[in-house]
């Protein structure tokens, strides 16, 4: 994931599954982090998008409302997925033509989205389900937990 390629990538839904000699789809990387000032408190987040041509962009978010840090993590990931989908669709590109590499330092979000941990809290379950819906629109995706220092290097928090 990113130049460091740190952490084990967990293949969640491979692109071109079942095809012989498939052409690898272009990969877009998303690195996300969210938090709150207090827990709960005013939520914020940032995400970094890296496109197949090497371009990268960081987006900062202020949610302007009270939420837990875990909710802010989920809302940041959702904002990144929605933004990316809008950008690609506005250029007439098919989301299913791309594979995503998604990384973050939130053990809870990564494990719940992977399906390793249950989302018992109804708010977390609803957010996880929204992430699943967005990820399902792409050709494939991989999720990885990224060390905090890598997240800080890219996002500054």
Rosetta blueprint (number, residue, H / E / L):
1 X L
2 X L
3 X L
4 X L
5 X L
6 X L
7 X L
8 X L
9 X L
10 X E
11 X E
12 X E
13 X E
14 X L
15 X L
16 X L
17 X L
18 X L
19 X L
20 X L
21 X L
22 X L
23 X L
24 X L
25 X L
26 X E
27 X E
28 X E
29 X E
30 X E
31 X E
32 X E
33 X E
34 X E
35 X E
36 X E
37 X E
38 X E
39 X L
40 X L
41 X E
42 X E
43 X E
44 X E
45 X E
46 X E
47 X E
48 X E
49 X E
50 X E
51 X L
52 X L
53 X L
54 X L
55 X L
56 X E
57 X E
58 X E
59 X E
60 X E
61 X E
62 X E
63 X E
64 X E
65 X E
66 X E
67 X E
68 X L
69 X H
70 X H
71 X H
72 X H
73 X H
74 X H
75 X H
76 X H
77 X H
78 X H
79 X H
80 X H
81 X H
82 X H
83 X H
84 X H
85 X H
86 X H
87 X H
88 X H
89 X H
90 X H
91 X L
92 X L
93 X L
94 X L
95 X H
96 X H
97 X H
98 X E
99 X E
100 X E
101 X E
102 X E
103 X E
104 X E
105 X L
106 X L
107 X H
108 X H
109 X H
110 X H
111 X H
112 X H
113 X H
114 X H
115 X L
116 X L
117 X L
118 X L
119 X L
120 X L
121 X L
122 X H
123 X H
124 X H
125 X H
126 X H
127 X H
128 X H
129 X H
130 X H
131 X H
132 X H
133 X H
134 X H
135 X H
136 X L
137 X L
138 X L
139 X L
140 X E
141 X E
142 X E
143 X E
144 X E
145 X E
146 X L
147 X L
148 X H
149 X H
150 X H
151 X H
152 X H
153 X H
154 X H
155 X H
156 X L
157 X L
